[in-house]
Amino acid sequence: MTLTDVGCGYYPSGLVALGNNGLEETVWHTFNAADRGRAVIFKVPETGDIIGGSITSNTVVTGETLTCEIWSMDGSGLPQSIATVGCTADVTFADTDDDTEKTFTFGMPHSATKVDVLAFVILSSSGWVSGDIDLMRTKQPQPITNMPYEATTTNGGASWSKAAGLPNSVGVEFSGNRWHQIGNALGYSGVSELTASGSTTEIAFQLTPTVDMRVTGLLGLIEPDTDATVEFYTTEAPGSGTQIGSIDSSFRFTTAERPHRVMFTAPQTLDAGTTYKFGFRRSSGAFRVSMLNYSAHQKKESVGIPYSQRTSWLVAVESSGAWDTSTYALYLPVIALIIDQLDDGAGGGGGGGSGLMVARRPSFY
């Protein structure tokens, strides 16, 4: 293993969508008539069998059944036919299934190759009666992208049209319980601020990197009403870490949360598979860190993966001299580490092979 300079990059906490005005929340697409459909066209993020997926509701006015399928593509960039006979699943939402993620298994898997282009198709049936379902998509301050993109149909998939805007928030499951969230579009319900004040002296985020790296700073959506230090932990209790940076509240230009870049006093080397904490510690006043809230959508880490399977990017708070990582288990901190060196993969070292994302990956394919 050799750490190799990469210039500057970001190691995001599941999804980091930092804009000049913070983060925008979720919006949705409505299914309320027969033979309607939306397709999320995506590049396959890994080679393997696609065995299932997920879709998430916002509001269900009247319950009904949607059909999810994997389709192949024609030469013009539109869905053309079911990719594998049986690669389909019916997904039923009840009237009470607001803010609910539905996971499912296809009748048959589809063998996919990385960077193949496929369509995740969601259809209302020809026998649709009175269903009215809003499915989540995520509106984020992000660049215009050519992949993934969306197509729509009003005749049950007989013909399709490309559509502007952000696609539905969908998950794709590969064999071996490997999930990808297509388009990095996780359906979170809002942005919450976690405040360090009173008896809470420190807020930290905990992560377990999947590849050896060196980090030189962080980028976070924070609101520093007071000065704070940045502390680095492996196994230490709150207040016993190593100070590697500081935040001077006099530099902020607004009292609202905004992206702040904090450079460390010295680079920190992180080993794959080792758990670390980076804490914001204040002595007085209030210090706030923004978090994406998945609690309303029954999210765990990145939608549907049991949180115990991954310790990356937990929110940790100081509680009676110890770390509390359970209270905010359904939140992700809006934090990214700034990396300047990564494992080059030589010599069999590090945690390489699968890249930076783990568990249910927010896929940029």
N, C-alpha and C positions, 0 to 999 in steps of 0.2 A: 504493500500500500504506500502510495506517495501522494501527499497533498499538492495539488497543482493550482497555480493562480488562474482564476477565472475572471479577474477584473472586478466586477461587482454584480451581485445577483441577490435574489430574495428567496428566503425559505418560508413560505406562507403557512399560516395556521389554518389549513383546510381550504379556506378561501379568504383572501384579503382583497377587497375592492375599495381602495382608498381613492376618493375624489376630493377636489378642493372644498366641497361642501359636505363631506362625510359620506354616509351611505344612504341609499334609497331602499325602501322596503319592497315587499312583494306585491305583485299585481297578478292577474289571472286571465285565463281564457275560458269562455263559457260554451258548454255543450247543452243545447236546449231544443234540438230538432233532430229528426231522423236523417241518417246518411251523412252526417257531418264528420269531419275528421281533420286531425292535425298530425303532421309528421315532423319529428326531430331528425334531421339528417346529420350524421356524425361520422367521423373517422374512428374506426375500431381501435381502442387504446391498447389492446394486448391480444396475442394469439391464444385462442382457446375456445371452449364451448360456451356460448351464451345460453344460459338456462332459465333466466327469469328477469324480473325488473321491478320497478316501483313507479307509481304516480301518486300525487298528493293533492287533496282537495283544499279549497279555500272555504267556500260556502256551498252547501247542498240544500237548495230550496226544495227539490223533490228528488228522491232517490231513483236510481236507474242503473243499468249495467252497461259499462263500456268494454270494448274489446281492444286488447293491446297485442300487437304483432310486430315481427321483424320482417321488413321487406327489402328486396334488392332495389337497385337503381337503374334507370335507363341512361342513355347517352347524353341527355340534356340536364341531368342533375335533379330528376324528379323520381319519386317512388314508382315502381312499375309492377311488381308482383311479390307475393309472399316468398321470402328467401328460402324457407324450408317448410314443406308441408307439415302442419302440426305445430309450427312455431307461433302459437297463438294462445291467449289466455283471456277469459272473461273476468272482469273486475267489477264487483257490485258495491255501490255506495248507498247506504241507507239515508233517510231524511236527517238522521242525527249525526251523520259522519262529517260534520264541519272540521276543518283543520286536521285531517286524518290522512296519513300515508298508508297506501295499500301496496303490499309486496305480493308477488305472485310468481308461480313457476310455469313456464311454457309447456305445452303438451309434448313437444319434442325440442331438443336443443338445436342450436344453429352453430356449426363449426365456422369460426371467423378467424381471419388473419389480420394482424396489426396493420393499420392504415387502410384496410378495406373501407369503402364507403357504404353505409347501410342506413336504413330509415327505421326509427322507432315510431310506429304508427298507432294512433289512438282513434278509434271509430265509435260513433253511435250507430246502433243497428237500424235496419229498415223498419223494424217493428217498434221503434221508440214511441212511447206513449206520451208521457208528460214530464219526463225528467228534466231537471234544470240543475246542472252541476258546473261549478267554477273550479277549474284545475289551476294549480299554482304555476306561475313562471316567476322568474326573478328579474327585477329591473335594477340594473347596477350601472354606475358611472364607469363605462368601459369603452374601449375603442370599438369601432365598427369591425365586425369579424365575418369572414366568409365561411367559417366552420366552427361550430355547428350553425345550421340555419333551419328555417321552418318552411313547410309547404302545407297547403290547405286543400280540402276537397268538400264539395257539397253534394256529391253523388255517390257516396259510399266507396270512394277510391277508384272509380272508373277513370277519372282524370284529376290532375293535380295542378296547382299554381304555386309558384314561389311567393313567399310572404315576407314583408318587412317586420322587424321587431324581434324581440327575444323569444326563444322557443320555450316550450313547457319544461318544467323541472322534472326530469326523469332519471331514474337509476337503472343501470344495466348490471345484472349479476352474471359472473362467470363461474364455472365449476370451481370448487374449492373455497366457496364463500368469499369470493373476490368481487368487490363492488366498485363501480365507477359512476360518479355523478356527471352526466354528460353536460358539457358546456359550462362546467363550474357553477351551475345554477342551482344551488341548494335553496330550498324554500324555507327561509327563516321568517319569523313573524315580526321581528323588529330589532331595533338596536337599543340595548339597555346600558346604562352607566353603572358601574360598580364603584362605590366610593370608599376610599380609605379615610376614615375620620373617627373621632372618639377613641374607643378602645382598640379599633383595628388600625394597626400601624402600617401594615404592608399588604400589597396585592402582588401576586406573582403569577406567571404562567409557566407551566411545566410541560416539557416535551422530551421525547425520545427519538432522536434523529435516526434515519434509516441508512445513512451513508456518512462516513467520516468527513468532517468539514472544519473550516476555521471561520469564525464570525467576528466582525469588527464593529457591529452596532445593531440597532434595531429601528424599525419604523412602526409607530403605533398611533392609533386614534385615541388620544388622551386629552384630558382637561386638567392641567396642573394649576390649581388655585394656590399651591404652595410649592416650595422647593422640595426636591426628593433626590435620593441616591438610587442608583441601579446596582442591585446586589446579585451575585452569582453563587448558586448553590449546587451541590451534589446531594449529600445526605444530611446537611446541617439543618438545625432548627431555625425558625425565623430569627433574624437579627444576628446570626452567626456566620453569615456568608462573607464573601469577598466583595468589597466595593469596586466596581469596574466602570462606573460612570456617574454622572450627575445631571439633574434637570433644573435649570434656573427658571423659575416662573416669570421673572421679569422680561424674558425674551418672547413670551407669547403675545400675539397681536390681537387676540379675541378671547372672550371669556367662554366661548363655546368649544366643544370638542373639535379638534383639527388634527391632521396628521403631523406628528412630530418625529424628526429623525434624531436619534441619540447615538453618538459615536462613543465607543468604549475607550478607556484609557490605554488598554492593551488588547490585542486580539485574543480570543478564547478558542481553544481547540476542543471540538466535541467529537466523541467517539460514537460510532453506530451502536445502538442497543443500550446505551447508557442514559439514564434519566437525569435531567438537569432542570433547575428552576432559575428564572430571571425575575427578580422582584423589584417593585417600586416601593421604596421605604421613605415615609415622611415622618417628621417629628411633630408637626403641628399643622393646623389648617386641614384642607380637604384636597385629595388627589383622586381623580376619576379615570377609569379605564373603560373604554367602550367594548361591549360584547354583543355578539349576534345571538339572539334568543330563539332557541328551537323548542322551548317547552310547550308552546301551544300546538306544535305539530308532532309531538311525541318523538322528537328527534333525540338520538343518542349519538354523540360525537358527530358523525356525518351521516345522518339518516339511517336508522335501522340496524346499525351494528352495535351489539352490546358493548357498553362503554368499557367493561372490564377487559375487553380484548385489545385495548389500546390505551396507553398512558400519554400519548402525544397530545400536546396542546390542551391540557387541563387548565382551568382557572383555579388558582389556589389562593386562599386568604389566611392571614394569621388569626388563630383562635386559641386563646389561653396558652400561648407559647408553643403551639404546634401548628402544622399545616392542615387546613380543611380543604379537601379536594372533592367533596361530595355535594356541598350545598349548591354549587353552580355547575353540576355535571351536565346540564342540558344547554350550556352556553359555550361559545367559542370566543376567545379574545381576539380583537382586531389588532393583531400584532404580526410583524414579519421580521425575521432576523436578516441582517445584511451579511452575506457570505462573500469572502474573497478567495477562498481556496476550497477545493473539493477533492475527494479521493479519485485518482485517475483510473482505478480499477486494476492496476498492475499488481502482480504478486498474490492475487487471491485475497487481499485484505479488505477491510472495510465492510460496509453493509450494502455494497453496490448491487447491481443487477436490476432491481425494480425501481430505481430512481428515488426521488425525494418524497413522493407521496406514499402513504401506507393506509392499511385498512380500506375504507371506502374512499377511493381517490376522487377528488373533484377533478375531472378530466378536462383538459383544454382541447381535446380532439373534437 
